[in-house]
Amino acid sequence: MNDAQGGRGGLTRPPRLVPGDTVSVVAPCSPVDPDLLDGSIEVLRDWGLEVKEGAHLRDRHPLFPFLSGMDTDRAADLQQAWLDPDTTAVLCARGGNGAHRTVDLLDFDVLRRRPAKALVGFSDVTALHEAFAVELGVATLHGPVLASGYFVGDDAANKGLRATLFEPESQMVLAPEGASTLVGGTVRGVTIGGNLSLLNDGVATPHSRGSAAGGLLLLEDVNEDISRIDRMLTQLLRSGWMHGVAGVLLGSWTDCAPGPELIRELMLERLAPLGIPVVWEFGFGHRFGQVTVPLGAVATLDADACTLTLDAPALL
């Protein structure tokens, strides 16, 4: 699968959750804060879910502090969670770093033998969203990672993720407060993307899509200078990766210097020449109250109304 389409109906949708289901929590990227992790597991149990912890969920790499354990262990936890017949959804505990290292160690031939299940996360998890779309043809959820302040104590983010997991028909129209039009218009496509840095780093690598053609592209980032944001966006444009993209939804740019005003102008300057609809601050990414956005879903972006309307619920 080399583009965003995944077939005219989008990617395969996993089943929704019901109380009593089991979810697996894994750490395929950076180490977790144990207190935040414990708090997030309590939230999941309050939702009526059984929680399985990955065997290496609480590990730390013996040499590299930015990784939550050895590459082989992180990949093994993720693969085991996906293969576990009792697990209905796989929830990532953190983003950070390491997902590209993890994804290269997954056995996608084996993973294809199991039915689709929901994969949830954002930031560095973008690499996993890409791989599961390309290799497995599975729709995923760009939503909160558990062991973070963007989930524990964030009632709005919790509510949105829970509704998407349990009652996806209630989340058919996404219209986040604060969104605004950069370039107007209405377009239909398949939702893709996530973190700008991860998408840029994945260009021309295994398990990443070769093109955003036909996609409604999500972009967000954190702790980046505007010069780096410009360089990464320019790489996606110059490489041809964004050729044929249908529309762009921009998320948060938390702690990106010098601030959102100039980044907004940069996006307008770089994206307006594409002649496609573009929406600013669509509520997803590194921010409190983040919106959970399905990836691999056929949807209509109305940039004038700042709405994203799904053709079908994110989960079956």
N, C-alpha and C positions, 0 to 999 in steps of 0.2 A: 504494500500500500504506500504509494509515493506522494499522495497529496492529501488534502483535508477531507475528501468526500466520504470515504468509508462506505461507498454505495449511496444511492439516492436517499435511503432511509436512515443514514447516519450509522453509527457503530452499534454493536450489540449491547442492549441495556441489561444490566444486572437486576436481580429481584430486589424489591423493597424489603425493609426490616419489619418485623413484628415483635411485640414483647415476648421475651423468652429466647430470642435468637442469640447466637454466640458471635461475638466479634473478636478478631485478633488484633492486638496492638504491637507494632514493630517499630524499630528505630533504624531505618536504612541510611541515615545521613549522620547528623551530629549527635553528641551525647545529650541525654535528657536531664532536666532538673528533677530529682526524685520527688520533691514535695509537689511540684506542679503535676507530675505524672500521677501521683497518688490521688490528687484532687480530681484530675480528669477521669480516672477510673471510677471514682465515686459518682461523678456525673453520669457516666454510662450506665452504671448499675441503677441509678435513680430512674433512668429511662426504661428499666426493665430488661436490660441486656446482661447476658453472661459475658465475662471478659477473660480471654486467654492472653497472657503475656508471652511474647517471643522469648525464647530461651536466653537470648543475649540482649534483651531490651534495655537492661540497665548497665551494660558494659561500657567501658572506655578503652580506646585504643592505647596500648602500652607505650607507644612512642609519639603518636600524633594526636594532640588534644582536641583537634577539630573533628575527630571521627569517633563514632559510638561503637568501638570495637573493631575487630578485624574485618576486612572486606568479605572474606568467605563466610564469616558468621552472620554478618548483616544480610547478605544475599540468602543464606540458608534460612534465616528466620522468615524473610519475605516469601521465599518459595514454599516453605512449609505451611505458612498461613494460607497461601493461595490454594494449596493442594488439600488442605484439611477439609474433609467433607462436612464437618460440623460448623465451620466458619462461614458466615453469610457476608461479612464485610471485613476489609482490612483497613485499619486506621493507622496513619503514620503519626508517631509521637513528636517528631521534629523535622524541620528542614535543615538549613545550614549548609553543610558540605558533604560530599561523598556519594551522592546518588549516581553520578556517572560511573564511579568505580563499582558500585553495587550492581548496576544494570548489566554490565558486561559479564557478570558471573551467574546470571540467571539462565536456566535451561528452558528456553521458550518452547521447545518441542514437547517437553513434559507439561509445561503450564497450559498449553493448548488443549490438553486432554480433559481439563476440568471446566465445568460451566463458569460463566462470568459471575463475578461478585464485585460489590462496590469497593473501589479503592479511593481513599480520601486523603488529601493533603494539599500543600501549596509550597511556594518558594522552591527549594532544591528538589522537591518532589515532582516538579515540572518534568524532570528527566524521566521519571517513572511514568507519568501520564503519557508522554510521547511514546515510550517503548511499548506500553500496554495497548495504545492505539495502533501503532504500526505493526507490532508482532502478533498481538492477540485479537485485534479488531474490537476491543472492549471500550465502552464509554466509561468515564471515570468522573470524579467530583473534585473540582477545585474548591476546597474548603479548609477549615481550620485544622492545624496540627494540634494534637492534644496537649502536650506538655509545654504550653506557652500561655502567656497572658492574653493571647488572642482567642483562647478557649476557656480556660479556668477563670471564672468570675466575669466573663463577657456574656451577659444574658442574651444580647441580640444575636451574636454569632451562634450561640448554642441553639437558640430558637430556630434560626434559619437552617442550620445543619440538621437538627432533629426533624423539622418538617420535611426537608428534602428526603431524608432516609425513610421516614415512616409514612408520610402523606405527600408524596411527590406531586400529586395532582393539585395541591394547594400552592405550588411554586411554579406554575406555568408561565406567569408573567412576572419578570423581574424589572422593577422600576425603583432603583435606590434613590433615596433623598440625596440631593447635592450633585447629582449628575447633570452635565450640561453639554450642549451641542458644540462640537468643533467644526464639523462639516455635516451638513444635513443630508437627508435622503433615507430611503428604505431599501433594504436588501435582505435576501434569504441566503443562508449558508450553514455550514457546520462549525460549531464552536471548537476552538483549538487554542493552544498556547498556555500562557501563565507568566513565568518570570523571564524578563528580558535577558538577563545574564545567562540563564540556563539554555534558553533557545539559541542565543548567539553561540555559546560554547558547543552546542550540539550540531551545528551546521556541518554537513558532510561527514558525520560520524555514524557508526552503526546504531540501529534502533531509533533513529530520529527521522522524521518525515523529510522528504527531499524538497518539499514545496508547501507553501501556505495557500496554494490556489484553491479557491472555493471556500476558504475559511473565514469565519468571524473570529478575528484574532484578538485574544486577551493579552495585554502587556502590563506589567507592573514591576517595581523593583524597590530596593531599600538600601540605604547607606551608600549610594553611588553619587559621584560628582557629575554635574551636567555634561562635562566633556566626555566622560566614559559612556554616559547614556547616549550621547550623540554618536560616538564611535560605534557602539554596538548596534544601534538602529541603522546607521549607515551601512554597516556590514551586511545586515539582513536585506537591505535594499540593493546594494551593489552586487551581492552574490546572486541575485535573482530569486532568492528564497521567498520574497514577498510578491513576486510577480503573480498576478491573478487573484490576490487576496480580495475578499468580497467587502469586508468592513473591519473596523478596529474598535475595540472597547479598551479604554485605558483605565487602569485601577489606581492604586495608591502609589505615591513616591515618597514614602516616609523617610525622613532624615536624609533626603537627597539634596545636596547643596547646588545652588544657593537658595532653593526654595521652589514651591510649586508654581509660582507665577511665571518664572522664566522657563521652567520645564514645559509648562503649558504652551508657551510661545514656540519652543523648540518643536514640540509635537505638531503644532499647526504648520510650521514651516516645512517640516520634513514629510508630513503625511497628506496635507491638502493637495499637493500636485498629483497624487494618485487618483483623485477624483472619486473617492469612495466615502461612504458615511463613516464618521469618526465621533465617538462620544468620550468626553472627559470625565474622570472620577466616577466610575461605575460601581464603586463600593466594594470591590474585591481586593485582596492582597494584604499587605502588612499594615493593618489598621484595625481599630476596635470596631465591633459590629460588622465585620466583613460579611459580604454576601457569598453564599455558596452558589457556584455557577457550574452546571453540568458541562463536561467536555465530551465531544463526540456526538452532540445532539444537534439535530436540524432545528433551526430557529430563524426568526425574522427580527432583524435589528431595525428599529425605527429611531434614527438618530435625532429627529426633530422632537419626538416625544420622549426620547431617552428611555426606551423600553426594549427589552429582549423577550420575545414571545416564543416559547417552545412549541414545536409541532405535537409533541407527546410528552408525558411525564418523564422525568429523568430516569426513573426506575420502574420496572414492571410491577 
